[in-house]
Amino acid sequence: MERYYAEVLSFISRSVGCRDKAENIVQEAYTRLLSNRTNKQSQDDNHQRALFFTTAKNIVIDHYRRSKKFAEPVEIELIAPTDFEPEAKLASQQQLNLLYTCIDQLPLKTKQAFVLYKFKNLSYQQVADQMGISVSMVEKHLAIAMLACRDTLKK
């Protein structure tokens, strides 16, 4: 079994990610195997090797389970989203009302392009086709509308 020690150590080191922990685990596996060893030395090498690997792997699993079982429970503070706070809801509603007022005051073609693009989710090309104008004109109308909305929200 001594000849498999380095091989098992390398395997367990990769599993646990720490050479010191791996050495402790492999040492424990080696000790268990020696204490449970019978007087029969006739076990073939493959059986001893497999038993060594399996014992070490099972010890890793046991350590993992124990660490999960006794891990400190994480306290989660339940905080309601700020969207549900009355002040935030009122502020959002006021901003929305300002935007609707701003959109209503836009020139007719700019308002139409903005509504088709933002509220109807049409592409620039679809807005242009529906309004009978070019795509670059749609871009200009949308730029004007977006600037107006931005300026309204800044105030």
C-alpha atoms as one frame of an Amber mdcrd trajectory, in Angstrom:
protein
   0.000   0.000   0.000   2.895   2.363   0.601   3.587   2.512  -3.114   0.113
   3.961  -3.798   0.416   6.704  -1.169   1.755   9.370  -3.553  -0.794   8.492
  -6.223  -3.741   8.667  -3.805  -2.345  11.874  -2.290  -2.200  13.494  -5.716
  -5.772  12.419  -6.482  -7.174  13.688  -3.177  -5.197  16.950  -3.427  -6.962
  17.711  -6.686 -10.308  16.834  -5.101 -10.015  19.001  -1.985  -7.758  21.704
  -3.382  -5.433  21.756  -0.377  -2.302  19.658  -0.002  -2.376  19.729   3.823
  -5.991  18.548   4.001  -5.239  15.889   1.431  -2.293  14.608   3.476  -4.510
  14.316   6.553  -7.197  12.484   4.605  -4.783  10.063   2.961  -3.096   9.419
   6.299  -6.484   8.660   7.834  -7.350   6.313   4.966  -3.994   4.570   5.305
  -4.528   4.152   9.048  -8.029   2.751   8.556  -6.816   0.264   5.996  -3.951
  -0.900   8.216  -6.195  -1.270  11.264  -8.754  -3.321   9.304  -6.145  -5.411
   7.564  -6.434  -9.125   8.023  -3.547 -11.500   8.195  -4.120 -12.429   4.587
  -1.495 -10.832   2.424  -2.879 -12.534  -0.640  -4.925  -9.563  -1.804  -3.782
  -8.548  -5.239  -2.291  -5.145  -5.918  -5.280  -3.848  -7.876  -7.602  -4.637
  -4.990  -5.365  -2.845  -2.450  -5.019   0.174  -4.738  -8.774   0.387  -5.344
  -9.492  -0.019  -1.642  -7.041   2.772  -0.790  -8.601   5.158  -3.346 -12.152
   4.307  -2.289 -11.414   4.735   1.412  -9.764   8.120   0.842 -12.606   9.268
  -1.400 -15.194   8.228   1.207 -13.337  10.185   3.890 -13.478  13.279   1.666
 -17.236  12.779   1.293 -17.640  12.342   5.061 -15.701  15.558   5.734 -17.827
  17.412   3.193 -21.074  16.164   4.716 -19.961  17.051   8.236 -18.959  20.550
   7.187 -22.319  21.099   5.483 -24.309  19.753   8.424 -22.687  22.009  11.009
 -22.255  25.072   8.856 -23.631  28.223  10.395 -27.018  29.123   8.971 -26.870
  32.307   7.000 -29.267  34.924   8.218 -31.044  36.632   5.407 -32.482  40.012
   6.088 -35.737  40.375   4.251 -35.908  43.813   2.745 -38.804  44.903   0.619
 -37.828  46.412  -2.715 -37.860  50.193  -2.704 -40.504  50.071  -5.436 -43.061
  49.235  -2.727 -42.260  52.232  -0.569 -44.938  54.934  -0.825 -42.445  57.727
  -1.518 -40.758  55.807  -4.330 -44.093  54.848  -5.832 -45.289  58.460  -5.734
 -42.045  59.720  -7.286 -42.307  57.157 -10.080 -45.908  58.103 -10.748 -44.983
  61.787 -10.875 -42.156  61.116 -13.338 -44.490  59.051 -15.483 -47.066  61.848
 -15.518 -44.339  64.324 -16.536 -43.302  62.051 -19.400 -46.882  61.676 -20.623
 -47.305  65.453 -20.545 -44.027  65.885 -22.425 -45.055  63.357 -25.088 -48.436
  65.047 -25.517 -46.675  68.377 -26.181 -44.420  66.971 -28.931 -45.077  67.931
 -32.548 -47.550  65.537 -34.200 -45.050  63.621 -36.425 -42.468  63.396 -33.615
 -45.116  62.150 -31.195 -46.377  59.587 -33.715 -42.858  58.251 -34.409 -42.074
  58.079 -30.701 -45.286  56.215 -29.819 -44.843  53.723 -32.663 -41.238  53.045
 -31.721 -41.425  53.044 -27.901 -44.951  51.840 -27.182 -45.773  49.704 -30.223
 -42.209  48.273 -30.395 -41.836  48.835 -34.132 -38.417  49.034 -35.743 -37.140
  52.216 -37.414 -37.971  50.750 -40.821 -41.497  49.762 -39.756 -42.122  53.242
 -38.327 -40.827  54.806 -41.537 -43.043  52.575 -43.679 -46.125  53.257 -41.584
 -45.577  57.026 -41.532 -44.430  57.261 -45.157 -41.106  58.897 -44.292 -37.437
  57.891 -44.475 -35.580  56.016 -41.759 -33.285  59.007 -41.179 -36.350  61.179
 -40.597 -37.590  58.640 -38.023 -34.192  58.879 -36.320 -34.483  62.673 -36.193
 -38.017  62.557 -34.763 -36.934  60.039 -32.112 -33.870  62.094 -31.190 -36.048
  65.165 -30.685 -38.520  63.182 -28.565 -35.799  61.578 -26.430 -34.115  64.928
 -25.786 -37.444  66.429 -24.776 -38.107  63.539 -22.363 -34.610  63.819 -20.897
 -34.960  67.561 -20.382 -38.346  67.068 -18.726 -36.942  64.513 -16.276 -33.944
  66.731 -15.460 -36.221  69.521 -14.240
